[in-house]
């Protein structure tokens, strides 16, 4: 009796956690731009306190890049995307490793390498959005 009373009346199905409009590589790109800008500011300033703050900010932003990429990889992209774009898993792996590399480096070239990989993900993302 209770099971019928509290049983769902309808079952909903979705292919992602929320409507897909919430996913966008721009979140990762904005954080990656911040990483690169912080690396550039670090290089341009000799003040030890400034540099220490810059390192903390850079590492926080790099972690946010990794988070946004992970969410995009695991929540937005589905099996049909990976079939159509077989390089996608590797691309996310390389982007995650590039984000980690920015944590270990103050060289803006590592920030640019990360931005380049995010741009590749972005291009595929928007292709999938057009097809939807």
C-alpha positions in Angstrom: 0.0 0.0 0.0 2.7 2.5 1.0 4.8 1.6 -2.0 2.0 2.5 -4.3 1.3 5.7 -2.4 4.9 6.9 -2.7 5.8 5.4 -6.1 6.7 7.9 -8.8 3.8 8.7 -11.1 6.0 9.4 -14.1 9.5 8.5 -15.1 11.7 11.2 -16.7 14.7 10.4 -18.9 17.5 12.8 -19.8 20.8 12.3 -21.5 22.6 14.7 -19.2 22.3 16.0 -15.6 20.8 19.3 -16.6 19.7 20.8 -19.9 22.8 20.9 -22.0 22.8 24.6 -22.2 24.7 24.7 -18.9 27.8 23.1 -20.4 30.3 25.3 -22.2 34.1 25.1 -22.6 34.2 28.8 -22.0 34.4 28.2 -18.3 37.6 26.3 -18.7 38.9 28.8 -21.2 38.3 31.8 -18.9 40.2 30.1 -16.1 43.0 29.1 -18.4 43.3 32.7 -19.6 43.6 33.7 -16.0 46.4 31.1 -15.5 48.3 32.5 -18.5 47.8 36.1 -17.4 49.0 35.3 -13.9 52.1 33.5 -15.4 52.8 36.7 -17.4 52.4 38.9 -14.3 54.6 36.6 -12.3 57.3 37.0 -14.9 57.0 40.8 -15.0 57.3 41.3 -11.2 60.2 40.6 -8.9 58.4 41.2 -5.6 58.5 38.0 -3.6 55.1 38.6 -1.9 53.5 39.3 -5.2 55.0 36.2 -6.8 53.8 34.1 -3.9 50.2 35.4 -4.3 50.5 34.9 -8.1 51.5 31.2 -7.6 48.5 30.6 -5.3 46.1 32.2 -7.7 47.6 30.4 -10.7 47.3 27.0 -9.0 43.7 27.7 -7.9 42.7 28.6 -11.4 44.5 25.6 -12.9 42.5 23.4 -10.6 39.3 25.1 -11.8 40.3 24.4 -15.4 40.7 20.7 -14.5 37.3 20.7 -12.8 35.5 22.4 -15.7 37.2 20.1 -18.3 36.3 17.0 -16.2 32.6 18.0 -15.9 32.5 18.7 -19.7 34.2 15.4 -20.4 32.1 13.2 -18.1 28.7 15.0 -18.1 28.2 16.6 -21.5 30.0 14.3 -24.0 28.3 11.0 -24.5 29.2 7.8 -26.4 28.0 9.1 -29.8 30.3 12.1 -29.5 33.3 9.8 -28.7 32.4 7.6 -31.7 32.3 10.6 -34.0 35.4 12.2 -32.5 37.7 9.3 -31.5 40.4 11.8 -30.5 38.2 13.3 -27.8 39.2 11.2 -24.8 42.9 11.8 -25.7 42.3 15.5 -26.1 40.7 15.8 -22.7 43.6 13.7 -21.2 46.2 16.0 -22.8 44.3 19.1 -21.7 44.1 17.8 -18.1 47.8 17.1 -18.1 48.5 20.6 -19.6 46.5 22.2 -16.8 48.7 20.2 -14.4 51.7 21.5 -16.2 50.6 25.1 -15.7 50.6 24.4 -11.9 54.2 23.4 -12.1 55.4 26.2 -14.3 55.5 30.0 -14.4 56.2 30.0 -18.1 53.2 31.5 -20.1 54.0 29.1 -22.9 52.4 26.3 -20.8 49.3 28.5 -20.3 49.1 29.0 -24.1 49.5 25.3 -24.7 46.5 24.7 -22.4 44.5 27.4 -24.2 45.3 25.7 -27.5 43.9 22.4 -26.3 40.8 24.0 -24.9 40.3 25.6 -28.3 40.3 22.2 -29.9 37.7 20.9 -27.4 35.7 24.1 -27.9 35.6 23.5 -31.7 34.3 19.9 -31.2 31.8 21.0 -28.6 30.2 23.6 -30.9 30.1 21.1 -33.7 28.1 18.8 -31.4 25.8 21.6 -30.4 25.0 22.4 -34.1 24.1 18.7 -34.6 21.8 18.6 -31.6 
